[in-house]
Amino acid sequence: MTRRTYLISAWIRIWHWTNALLVLVLGVTGMSLHFADPKLPLVEFSLAVRIHNIAGVALIAAYAIFVVANIVTGNWWHFVPKPPGILRRILIQARWYGIGIFRGEPHPHHPSPDEHFNALQAVTYWKVMYLLLPVNLLTGLIYLYPEFAPDTLFGFDGLLPIALVHYLSAVALLLFLLSHIYLGTTGKRVGQMFKMMITGWHEH
């Protein structure tokens, strides 16, 4: 018999899909700015610049809402791995993703209202949301307003290291997005976790 537990609040679901859409738009337009052949662009260059800038500012606004709402609602607590045995549970979860899932072994973690994420997810999501994404947003904001960039940085033109960090952090975010989509298919059914992020209900 299938049981259901309400886990994901409406504001988290709205933010999640808004964030995902903005990151995808930024990824496509960012690739258009860096790599597209002028004769065969993903998005025409000047249009890609405008869309990228607008989506970037929108992502900053969405992130600010996320941080404030996390504090107000207490949702930040789900990003903190719960003792005891954090390292052991991370290793168990990593082994399940790498080996156990292909052997049909049961999932070692069951989401609950008190603990949405397994230990590996909590550590990873914390690093992405509170380290990687802020670095990407800050460097993007400086790139949008270059007058705030230093004249020189580490012996280079001030914008060059900032542009490099922005690019590398964007690549890391896109790799995370791809892995996030894949891991979203690891429920009892392929679409179970995607459905949960639409309805808020976890089926178990």
Secondary structure, DSSP 8 states (H G I E B T S, - for coil): ---EEE-S-HHHHHHHHHHHHHHHHHHHHHHHHHT-BTTB-SS-HHHHHHHHHHHHHHHHHHHHHHHHHHHHHSGGGGGS--SSSHHHHHHHHHHHHHTGGGGT---S---BTTB-S-HHHHHHHHHIIIIIHHHHHHHHHHHHSGGGS-SEETTEETHHHHHHHHHHHHHHHHHHHHHHHHHTT-SSSTTHHHHHHHH-EEE-
